[in-house]
Every structure is written in C-alpha cells, then in structure tokens.
C-alpha cells in the first residue's frame, strides 16, 4: 500500500466517523481530533512511513509534582493496554504522550477503529487521575484564585472533592443547617 493511499484511507475513515481530520505539516501525516469526556479532545498525529504508520498523541504536560507516582501510574497502565499497539512515552521535556505503530499493510477501517479507540482510552480515561497526581497544588492555587474573584469553577468541578477547603467544625455545622 502506498503512503498516499493510507492518508486517503485515514481521511475517509475520519469523514465517515465524523471526526475532524486534515493533512499534517509533514509528508504522509494526518492529524485527527478525537472527542473525549474527561479530556475534551485528543489530537492524534498519524505518520505514514515505508513499513508502518506511527501514531502519537499528547496526553498531559510535564507534571509539576509527584513525577515518580505519575510515571509509576503510567507504567502500570502500559501493562494493561492490549489493543492498538500503543503505550505511554515521555519526551525530553517530560510531557506525556501515547505512541504506537501499525504495519502499513494492516491499515484498514477495523485497524483504524481499534487504534483510535486505544489512543482515546489511553488519553481520556486516566486524564483526571493524571491531573490529580501531577498538578494538585497548581489546581488548589487556581481554585483559591477563582473563588476569591468569583470566577467560574466549571472546568475544576471534577476535582471539587480534592480542592474545596474542608470546613471547620462550626462552619460545617452551619453549612449543614442551611
């Protein structure tokens, strides 16, 4: 199969499945946007080579804290990932990616479905846990700043149980009466 044929196949798959997709900046590259639930979108780069199609998708930036716990968590998830020939990787800056590859002759709609499903599962499912492990102190500062200014807490709501200061005994009793 020729690289242009694979690019056309990926673009057609995306169109049929109502995914945003466009040719990338490199020859043989297609960029596909996968919608998520916890991570609103995952941008996936597929790069067609001579023998395989490599996939790469950004998950989170270099954690601010608890690097060892974040990396241990990711390595544990690597052991459990079965579909799509994907796994986690860290770049030179410490940013976390999902990477993998598929032999070029295996690229068909079923393989693309499995591959995109595996990438989405690997980027979306653990997203909140990764944020809580690697960015909790930053999120606490952001929460306090937003509360002090009456700003929206919408994108931090999933972490309310971790971020909202615990009420003292008298405050808790007063809140319970309200």
Secondary structure, DSSP 4 states (H G I P E B T S, - for coil): --HHHHHHHHHHHHHHTT-EEEE-SSTTEEEEEEE-SSSSEEEEEEEE-SSEEEEEEEEEPPPSS-HHHHHHHHHHHHHH--GGGEEEEE-TT--EEEEEEEEGGG-SHHHHHHHHHHHHHHHHTTHHHHHHHHHHHHHHHHHHHHHHHT---GGGGGGHHHHSPPPPHHHHHHHHH-
